[in-house]
Amino acid sequence: MAPAPTLDVQVQPYSGELTDVPRKSQKQMTKAERRELQEKQRAAKAAKAEVAPAAVNRKQPKDKQEPDFVSPAPRKAQKVPDLPVRPVLAVPGKPVKDIKMPAALATDASLEKARGLRIFAHFGLPKPVSIAKGEIHPTIIRLALQFSNFKITGANARCIATLTAFKTVIQDYTTPSNNTLSRHLMTHLSPQISHLVAARPMSVTMGNAIRQLKLEISGSDIDLPEQDAKNHLCRKIDNYIRDRIIIADQVIQETAGNKIKDGDVILTYARSSVVEKVLLGAYEKGRKFSVIVVDSRPMLEGKRSLSVLSSAGIQCTYLLLPALGSVITEVSTVFVGTHSIHSNGAIFSRAGTALVAMMAKRHSVPVVVCCETYKFSEGVQLDSFTKNELAPVEDIFSSFPLAKPRESLILQNKPSLEILNPLYDLTPPTCITAVVTEVGVIPPNSISSIPLALGRFH
């Protein structure tokens, strides 16, 4: 009789996969081999748990299989999704509503709930002033609140208010021991400026004025007594306001006013303080002309211009931007102001200015921009999307007779509604006829010569 075949089993070393375990059955294994097999299975499960989403905060049952994603596909075809989806987990013996969401997925869900168009997320949003960080002067805190609430608007008004507030800050400043005013005052002004910027993005006019103020501070005489140095800086601020804004507006008023003739129909958009001075100055000289004030929501700044001009006796017509096409053929000249002017000749002004300028060019109506040279920006901006602000959401039905309660008509941000009011737009230089400044009438393609005309850049 032939001898019975012997069972030859070779135990291979474990390579991290469950397929490499010995082929013995549980009954044929010794107690030590069964314990070793259990340890290998636990190690394999731990390795898989590190690859799977690690955000599920719960303990796995030892003697129960792992939870599966609810899906009609078999378990072997399961694959961890690459995109941040929100899976529903089914755990044996546990209701679905009690399962905790992974932390990362819960964050995405909260972002979806607090919805908003990310394409406009880089715009300067109107926001309440946060708690002051550092030693902030009360005058700066009050000014920041006025900026954030749009109580002070306009490039000139914001610049004058900022410089006036800095005069108060400088007069109340005391140089610490073992420091000089020219060095420590710069450190003291930095949190003041940051607080204003946190309330509302800084305008080009404010940036140019602050840059000039820092230049004056750094160049102050260190041997000068402290009070004399502070008085000197305040005089420099007064001179800047006088030379770059007040006298500049007077020169622009004289130069642009000579372009207005008897019988002209002047169109202006929104509100510009220098354009108001030009029109009032021409009327005081006896010129007979009429003004069309074009306005748009939500700011409706043209109402203020309409009030000022009509109170002076100028014949005015008021209309909103959609009606521009019905009157553009009657216009002789368009006068507009600007927030800033770039070196390529484009003007960054109240939203709607570009539409007015393009419509005027289409009908061969000259467009004259009244702009002080301190509004010059050395940079170049090609559109109004890369940098802008959002105007506050106002009650757009405040001037209409109400057939329904006001609360049911006011537009507000809702989960299914996002209200966006870009504050500025960019008018290309091809739509501008001339720019009137205190250094003369400049064509748009020669705006980059403004620093040369001033002798230096402020």
Helices and strands as residue ranges (DSSP letters): G 18-20, H 31-51, E 68-69, G 75-77, E 89-90, G 96-98, H 103-113, G 118-120, H 138-148, H 155-171, H 181-199, H 204-218, H 226-241, I 242-246, H 247-257, E 265-269, H 273-284, E 290-295, H 302-311, E 315-320, G 321-326, G 328-330, E 333-336, E 340-342, E 347-350, H 353-362, E 367-370, G 373-375, E 376-377, G 406-408, E 424-427, G 429-431, E 434-437, E 440-442, G 444-449, H 450-454
